Amino acid sequence: MPMHSGFPQHWSEWLDRHIWPQIQTMMFHDSFFKLFSYARELTREFSGPIGWLMEVGYVTTQAAAIRRLCDPRKDVISLRRLLEELKLLVRLQSKSNFQVEELSGKLRRCDYVCRMANNYIFHTADPRRRPNLSEWKLLVDHLTEAQKAICEVAVTLDRDLLKRRNYVEIIPVPQYNFTEEFESWVGASNIQKLRDYFHSYRRKIKAWMTRPN
């Protein structure tokens, strides 16, 4: 997508080739885990080690994706890094940065997930060096809050500040029979329930893209 004049053109490449694909992948994986969880409710199956393994994998990959998108370092491409560059550009131009600061504040809703990922997933934090170390407690609600913050910040940044014509779907519609792997498990009578659930969840996530009144 073309970048509005006045902004570095490499930001478009960051968004199109790195940031948006990561967001879409994160939310696509999230939607299929939610679909898997709904199938477990319908069948009362996979409540043992396999279900637990799926849950651990979900939490780990989601926390990793959130952390990647919120990494502020200068040697990475991330949503937060792009925001930091925008803040610097606005400051150099002596312009009001209220919107940019607002987006940065919204992205701070991801900090808890990032801390949990740093302390327990990517590293084993040493409590002697981190006296205020919080115990492991990462809930689905924490992930959802961070996911929503990332999506809302990315949409607002792309559409309203950078003025790009971006028609991206957060969760694209699968162009294949996405319930096929469930058919031998949940039974034919429940397949339509899975499809309805998936599309309902997609609409819920798509609502994150709308402008607030």
C-alpha positions in Angstrom: 0.0 0.0 0.0 1.3 3.5 -0.8 2.5 5.6 2.1 1.2 9.1 2.7 3.8 11.7 1.7 6.0 12.9 4.6 6.6 9.4 6.0 9.5 7.0 5.3 8.6 4.6 2.6 10.2 1.6 4.4 7.3 1.8 6.9 5.1 0.4 4.2 7.4 -2.5 3.7 7.4 -3.1 7.5 3.7 -3.1 7.6 3.0 -5.2 4.5 5.8 -7.7 4.8 6.2 -8.1 8.5 3.8 -6.5 10.9 0.5 -7.3 9.3 1.4 -10.8 8.4 2.5 -11.4 12.0 -0.8 -10.0 13.3 -2.9 -12.0 10.9 -1.0 -15.2 11.7 -1.3 -14.6 15.5 -5.1 -14.1 15.2 -5.6 -16.9 12.7 -3.9 -19.3 15.1 -6.0 -17.8 17.9 -9.2 -18.4 16.0 -8.4 -22.1 15.4 -7.4 -22.7 19.0 -10.8 -21.2 20.0 -12.5 -23.5 17.4 -10.6 -26.5 18.8 -11.7 -25.5 22.3 -15.3 -25.3 21.2 -15.1 -28.7 19.6 -13.8 -30.0 22.9 -16.9 -28.6 24.6 -19.1 -30.3 22.1 -17.5 -33.7 22.3 -16.0 -33.7 25.9 -12.9 -35.1 24.4 -9.2 -34.1 24.6 -9.5 -33.1 28.3 -6.2 -34.9 29.2 -2.5 -34.6 28.2 -3.2 -33.8 24.5 -5.6 -31.0 25.4 -3.1 -29.7 27.9 -0.3 -29.8 25.3 -2.6 -27.8 22.9 -3.2 -25.2 25.6 0.5 -24.8 26.4 1.3 -24.5 22.7 -1.4 -21.8 22.3 -0.3 -19.7 25.3 3.4 -20.0 24.3 2.9 -19.0 20.6 0.5 -16.2 21.4 2.8 -14.7 24.0 5.7 -15.0 21.7 3.8 -13.2 18.9 2.7 -10.4 21.2 6.3 -10.0 22.5 7.7 -9.8 19.0 5.2 -7.2 17.9 5.9 -5.1 21.0 9.7 -5.3 21.0 11.1 -1.7 21.2 14.7 -2.5 20.2 16.2 -0.6 17.3 17.5 -3.7 15.6 14.1 -5.3 15.0 11.0 -4.7 13.0 7.9 -4.5 15.1 4.8 -2.5 15.7 6.3 -0.8 18.7 9.5 0.0 16.8 7.5 1.7 14.1 5.6 3.7 16.7 8.9 4.8 18.3 10.2 6.0 14.9 7.0 7.9 14.4 7.2 9.5 17.8 10.8 10.6 17.0 9.8 12.0 13.5 6.8 14.0 15.0 9.1 15.4 17.7 11.7 16.5 15.2 9.0 18.2 13.2 7.8 19.9 16.4 4.2 18.7 15.7 1.6 17.6 18.2 2.0 13.9 19.1 -1.2 13.4 21.0 -2.4 10.6 18.7 1.0 8.9 18.7 1.2 9.0 22.5 -2.3 7.7 22.7 -1.4 4.7 20.6 1.8 4.1 22.6 -0.3 4.1 25.8 -2.7 1.6 24.3 0.1 -0.7 23.4 1.3 -0.7 27.0 -1.7 -3.0 27.6 0.6 -5.7 26.2 3.3 -5.2 28.8 2.0 -7.8 31.2 2.1 -10.5 28.6 5.6 -9.4 27.5 6.8 -9.6 31.1 5.4 -13.1 31.6 7.0 -14.2 28.3 10.4 -12.8 29.2 10.3 -14.2 32.7 8.9 -17.7 32.1 8.9 -18.6 28.4 12.0 -17.2 26.8 14.1 -17.1 30.1 14.1 -18.4 33.6 14.1 -15.1 35.5 16.4 -15.0 38.6 14.4 -13.6 41.6 17.6 -12.5 43.2 18.1 -10.1 40.3 14.4 -9.3 39.9 13.1 -8.8 43.4 9.6 -7.7 42.1 9.3 -10.8 40.0 5.6 -11.8 39.6 4.5 -15.4 39.8 3.3 -17.1 36.6 -0.2 -16.1 35.9 -1.1 -15.7 32.3 -4.8 -16.0 31.5 -6.7 -16.0 28.2 -8.1 -12.6 29.1 -4.5 -11.2 29.3 -3.9 -12.5 25.8 -7.1 -11.1 24.4 -6.5 -7.7 25.9 -3.0 -7.6 24.3 -4.3 -8.9 20.9 -7.0 -6.3 20.8 -4.6 -3.5 21.7 -2.2 -4.6 18.9 -5.0 -4.8 16.3 -6.5 -1.5 17.3 -3.1 0.3 17.3 -2.1 -1.2 13.9 -5.4 -0.3 12.3 -5.4 3.3 13.7 -1.7 3.8 12.8 -2.1 2.5 9.3 -5.4 4.1 8.4 -5.6 7.3 10.4 -2.0 8.5 10.9 -0.2 7.1 7.9 -3.3 7.5 5.6 -2.7 4.2 3.8 -5.6 2.6 2.0 -5.5 -0.6 3.9 -8.3 -3.2 3.5 -6.6 -6.0 5.3 -8.8 -8.5 7.2 -7.4 -9.4 10.7 -8.6 -13.0 10.2 -8.9 -13.8 6.5 -11.7 -16.1 5.4 -10.2 -19.6 4.7 -10.5 -20.5 1.1 -10.8 -24.2 1.8 -12.9 -26.6 4.0 -11.4 -25.5 7.3 -13.6 -27.9 9.3 -12.5 -31.0 7.4 -10.1 -32.2 10.1 -12.9 -32.0 12.6 -15.4 -34.2 10.7 -14.2 -37.6 12.0 -14.0 -36.2 15.5 -17.0 -34.0 16.2 -19.5 -35.8 13.9 -21.4 -34.4 10.9 -24.2 -33.0 13.1 -21.8 -30.6 14.8 -19.8 -29.4 11.7 -22.2 -26.5 11.0 -22.0 -25.4 14.7 -18.2 -25.2 14.2 -18.6 -23.1 11.1 -21.0 -20.8 12.7 -18.8 -20.4 15.7 -15.8 -19.6 13.6 -17.5 -16.9 11.5 -19.1 -15.4 14.6 -15.6 -15.1 16.1 -14.3 -13.6 12.9 -17.0 -10.9 13.0 -16.1 -10.1 16.7 -12.4 -9.6 15.8 -13.3 -7.6 12.7 -15.2 -5.2 14.9 -11.8 -4.1 16.3 -11.1 -2.4 13.0 -14.0 0.0 13.1 -13.5 3.6 14.1 -14.9 4.5 17.5 -17.8 6.9 17.5 
